[in-house]
């Protein structure tokens, strides 16, 4: 699993929140400047979507099978 967070520093020290799945694990923190301009409105939208959908329970669909014939069988 990987977690990426883009910030614009305004001071020397920052606190970065990490996902709960990382608790108790050794993690690597890399800091590097982004050379190209970042569209902050886009990043704000991404964060809003992440926060919105974080409240929903995750559903495991790995064993889900879609039967197109059954779904389109209107005669029965």
N, C-alpha and C positions, 0 to 999 in steps of 0.2 A: 504494500500500500504506500502511496506517496501523497504528500500534502504540500500544496504550494500556496504561498501568501505573498502578495505584492503590496509593499508599503512605500510611502514617501517619508523618509525620516525628517523630523523637525527638531530633533535633539539627539544627544549622544547615546542615550540608553532607551531601549524599547522592550516591551513585554510582548511575546508572541504566544497566543493561545494555540494549543495543539489538540487534536482529536483525542477522545478518551481511549481509543484503541492503542495509542502510543504510551499511555501511562505505564510506568515500570519498565519501559524498554529503553535501550540505548538508541539515541537518534542523532543524525548528522544535520547540523545547521550550516548552510552556506550562504554567504552574503556577497552579492555582486551587483554592480550597477547595470541598469538596462539602458542601452545606448539609444534605442529608438523611443520616440514619444509614446506614452501610454495614455489611452483614452480613459480617463477616470470615470466618465459616465458609464462606460461599458463595464468596468470593474465593479462599480456600485450596483449595476444591474445583476451581475453574476452573484454578488454577495446576497442580494435580495432574493434571488431564486433559490440559492442554497439554504438560506434561513427559512424560507417559506416551505420548502419540501422536507426540511430536516424534521419537522414536527409529525410527518406521516410515517407510519410503520413501514418497514421494508418488507417486501414480499419476495420469497424465493421462487423464481419461475424456471429454474434449471430443469425441472421434470415436467414442465407444461408441454402438452402436445396439442396442436391445433389441427382438427380434422375438418378440412374445407368441405368435403362431401357431406358430413353431418351438419355443418353450419348452413349449407345451402339446400338442404333437403326440406323443401317447403310442403311437399305432398304428404308427409306423415304427421 
